[in-house]
Amino acid sequence: MSSLHPRSTVSPEDRRAREEGSAPVEFILVSILVIVLFLGVVQLALTLHVRNMMASAASEGARVAAANDSGLQDGVDRTQWLLGESLGGMSPEITADDITIDGAPAVRIEVTAPIPLVGLWGAGEIEASGRAFKEGDRD
């Protein structure tokens, strides 16, 4: 009687000998994948943290600059101080200008900084801005 699937002539000992040493290779391949995924998540978390700190510092700097007894440079100084305290050695570019929002005077602080890198891929810049209405007499 002929069989559609002939029986293998390889003995169980030969089969075990061929698979010997495959566990360390599998471990290394899976470990590399897990490490790359982990570094990607850390990169994303670090970038989001920096962006959130920049947005917060820019908003606070705009509020300081919009106060009655303050100027644009006061807002820039406050933003620089906050970023120095929260992000350490980064050197962001900070600009401030007077704007109008729906006809009302306001202040805008913009912050641009390099993306912090964990790995060797992609580099660029993150931008964040904060706006605040200027204080003044209301009629």
HELIX and SHEET records of a PDB file:
HELIX    1   1 PRO A   12  GLU A   19  1                                   8    
HELIX    2   2 SER A   22  ALA A   66  1                                  45    
HELIX    3   3 LEU A   72  LEU A   87  1                                  16    
SHEET    1   A 3 GLU A  93  ILE A 101  0                                        
SHEET    2   A 3 ALA A 104  PRO A 114 -1                                        
SHEET    3   A 3 GLU A 125  PHE A 133 -1                                        
END                                                                             
